Amino acid sequence: MEFGIFGYIILPLSKSAIAAISIINWVFTWNQFIWPLVIANSKSLYTMQLGLAYFQRQFDIEYGATLAASVICMLPVLIAFLIFRR
């Protein structure tokens, strides 16, 4: 009985909230920086954000390459936004 109430009333009313939380959680996971930096032990395991951080050198920053890589890192989030928007 309780599962029927949950399935027919509560779940349909909370679909948008569940979708919003899922998208926010995915974006948060996509943009993590510190945890992959601690765990990854070789450059082949780095995430896109860690690779983006390695574009910067100690005394020189190549702004063109950094901005191009930033756009590439942003594309999956933008595509997910365009797919899931109403």
N, C-alpha and C positions, 0 to 999 in steps of 0.2 A: 504494500500500500504506500509506504513512504517513498520507495524508489519510483513508483508511478507518479507521485506528486512531483518528485525531483525531475523526472524525465519529461513530463508534460507541461510543467509550469515554470519551475525555477531555471532549468537549463536553457530553454528558448529565450527567456528574458535576460539571461546573462551572457549570451553569445557575443555581443559586441564588446563587453568588458573583458571576456576571456581572449578575444582576438587582439584587443589593444594591449593587454598585458603580455601576450605572446610576442607581438611585434616589438615592444619595448625591450623585452628580455633578449630577443634575438639581436637587436642593435647593440645592447649592452655587451653581449657575449662577443659580437663581431669586433667591437672596439676595445677589447681588453688589451692592456699593454704590460702591466707589471707581472702578472702570473705567467704568461708565456716567456717573459724575459728571465724569470727565475727558473723555470722548468726546462726550457730548450737548451740543449748542450751543444748544438751545432747550428751553423747558419742555414742549413737545409731544412731545419724544423721551425724557422722563424715565421711568425705570422706577417701579414702585409703591413701592419702598423710597426712592427719591429724593423722590417726592411726599410720602411719609410724613414725611421729614425736614423738608420745607418747611411742615408744620403747626405747627412750633415757631417762635415769634417770638422777638425778642431779649429782651423783658422779660415775656412772658406765654405760657403754654402752655395750650391748651384740651385738657384731659385727656379729656373725653368724645369729642371728634372724633378725637383721636389714638388712643384705644383702639378706637373703631369702625373706623377705617382699618386698624389693626393686625389686627383680626379679619378684615377683608376681604382683607388681604395674606396671611393665614395660610390662608385657605380652599382655594386650589388645592393646597397641600402636604398639608392634612388630607384632601382628597378623594383625592389620589393614594395616601396611606397607607391609607385605607379600601378602595380598589380593589385594591391589591397585597398586602394582608396575607393571612396564611393562618390 
